[in-house]
Amino acid sequence: MKNKISTIEDLAVLVQREFLVIGDKIDRMDKRVGRLEEKIGGLEKRIAILEERVDGMSGRLDAIERQIDRLEQGQIDIKNELKDIKFRLKRKIDEDEFEKLEKRVIRLEKLSFAK
């Protein structure tokens, strides 16, 4: 606005130029907004895909948790069975002790029959 405006026609021309400049800027902004909307649409599609993947992974994790729970229960059952087997094995005697006991019983039977 360095030039002096001398007439209304000059002012009208100046205003018209400014409107053209503003119109060009608005057009460029509209194009930018359009590109941004396209990018946002692409991002929304990607987010939807990621949501589906997360849902799928969540289902898989639930299945894995159930499997782990079953394995843990199986492990507990095996431990309990091993404890039971160990207890039963402790109650048994080895072959040498059995032979000694057998000989003692035979001797006791001979003594009791001898009387």
C-alpha positions in Angstrom: 0.0 0.0 0.0 2.9 2.3 -0.7 1.0 3.8 -3.6 -1.5 6.5 -2.9 -5.0 5.7 -3.8 -6.3 8.6 -5.8 -9.7 7.4 -7.0 -12.3 5.0 -6.1 -11.5 3.0 -9.3 -7.9 2.6 -8.0 -9.3 1.4 -4.7 -11.6 -1.0 -6.4 -8.7 -2.4 -8.5 -6.6 -2.8 -5.3 -9.5 -4.5 -3.5 -10.1 -6.8 -6.4 -6.4 -7.8 -6.5 -6.4 -8.4 -2.8 -9.5 -10.6 -3.2 -7.7 -12.5 -6.0 -4.7 -13.0 -3.7 -7.0 -14.1 -0.9 -8.9 -16.4 -3.3 -5.6 -18.0 -4.5 -4.6 -18.5 -0.9 -7.9 -20.1 -0.1 -7.6 -22.4 -3.1 -4.1 -23.5 -2.0 -5.4 -24.1 1.5 -8.3 -26.1 0.2 -5.9 -28.3 -1.8 -3.8 -28.7 1.4 -6.8 -29.6 3.4 -7.8 -32.1 0.7 -4.4 -33.8 0.9 -4.6 -33.8 4.7 -8.1 -35.4 4.5 -6.7 -38.1 2.2 -3.8 -38.7 4.5 -6.2 -38.9 7.5 -8.4 -41.3 5.6 -5.3 -43.5 4.9 -4.4 -43.3 8.6 -7.9 -44.2 9.6 -7.7 -47.3 7.4 -4.4 -48.3 8.9 -5.7 -47.8 12.4 -8.7 -50.0 11.5 -6.3 -52.7 10.3 -4.2 -52.4 13.5 -7.4 -52.6 15.6 -8.3 -55.9 13.8 -4.8 -57.2 14.4 -4.9 -56.2 18.1 -8.3 -58.0 18.4 -6.8 -61.1 16.8 -3.8 -61.0 19.0 -6.0 -60.5 22.0 -7.9 -63.7 21.1 -4.6 -65.6 20.6 -3.3 -64.3 23.9 -6.5 -65.5 25.6 -6.1 -69.0 24.1 -2.4 -69.1 25.1 -3.4 -68.1 28.7 -5.9 -70.9 28.8 -3.2 -73.3 27.5 -0.8 -72.1 30.2 -3.4 -72.6 32.8 -4.0 -76.1 31.7 -0.2 -76.8 31.6 0.2 -75.4 35.1 -2.6 -77.6 36.4 -1.0 -80.6 34.7 2.3 -79.7 36.3 0.6 -79.5 39.7 -1.1 -82.9 39.1 2.3 -84.4 38.0 4.0 -83.0 41.1 1.3 -84.5 43.4 1.6 -87.9 41.7 5.3 -87.8 42.1 5.0 -87.1 45.8 2.6 -90.0 46.1 5.0 -92.3 44.2 7.9 -91.2 46.4 5.9 -91.9 49.5 4.9 -95.3 48.3 8.5 -96.1 47.3 9.7 -95.1 50.8 7.3 -97.6 52.3 8.8 -100.4 50.2 12.0 -102.2 51.1 14.8 -103.2 48.8 15.6 -106.8 47.9 18.4 -107.2 50.4 16.2 -106.2 53.3 13.5 -108.4 52.0 15.8 -111.4 51.9 16.9 -110.7 55.5 13.3 -110.5 56.6 12.5 -113.7 54.8 15.4 -115.6 56.5 14.3 -114.2 59.9 10.7 -115.4 59.3 12.0 -118.8 58.2 14.1 -119.0 61.4 11.2 -117.9 63.5 8.9 -120.5 61.9 11.5 -123.2 62.5 11.8 -122.2 66.1 8.0 -122.1 66.6 7.6 -125.5 64.9 10.4 -127.0 66.9 8.7 -126.3 70.2 
